[in-house]
Amino acid sequence: MNYKAAIFDMDGLLIDSEPLWQEAGIETLRKFDIELTIEQYHTSTGLRTEEWIEHWFHIFGISMEHAPEATSTIIKKSIEKIDERGVIFPGVNYIFDFFRKQQFKIAIATSSPLALVDVVIKKLNTGFVFNAITSAEHLAYGKPHPMVFLNCVKDLQVRPMECIVFEDSFNGMIAAKAARMKCVVVPAVTEQTNPKWGAADIQLKELSEFSDELLKSL
């Protein structure tokens, strides 16, 4: 296959923001007397914030009338925390340079709001403009639905089967595969031995492990 584009998730893949989203989410749920464990949190990574709140409110029997306020609170807290403490992962500059040398189009497809994308791009300081940036923020469906990836493909003007997606979450992996794209997963350290990543085409410990040989193997 002649691949033409590399599409990257953002949170937990390019920037170490998942612990900060976790902080914001757990802090917000505590206002409703919900104490979420780390294990519970990891079962819902990759969801949009409104879907994340709906998921946990349903499980713990909290009225959905509080959902909009809780969603806004989490987003606001997360953006502030990531702007202040978010750190770019090792290997990010490497992987962008790798695909630029291959003359790939490079894009971001995220569940996060565009306001956060702006914060992260400033931190990336890559020196180049992405060929496309798509967010599931206002879509009818977020990941694991493939819509955000399919929208990205339209903006890139390539076919889904010409794309390689890099993800860190299970929901993102499922969305990429549903979009008929190859998927490389880079799970969190605590999640790397989970057999659920078997659906991915390649699993890495960090982005810098990707190579010409792995590209040819896809």
Secondary structure as UniProt FT lines:
FT   STRAND          5..8
FT   TURN            12..14
FT   HELIX           18..30
FT   TURN            31..33
FT   HELIX           38..42
FT   TURN            43..46
FT   HELIX           49..60
FT   HELIX           64..66
FT   HELIX           67..85
FT   TURN            90..91
FT   HELIX           92..101
FT   TURN            102..103
FT   STRAND          105..110
FT   HELIX           114..124
FT   STRAND          132..135
FT   TURN            137..138
FT   TURN            143..144
FT   HELIX           147..156
FT   HELIX           160..162
FT   STRAND          163..167
FT   HELIX           170..178
FT   TURN            179..180
FT   STRAND          182..185
FT   HELIX           189..191
FT   TURN            192..193
FT   HELIX           195..199
FT   STRAND          202..203
FT   HELIX           207..209
FT   HELIX           212..217
//
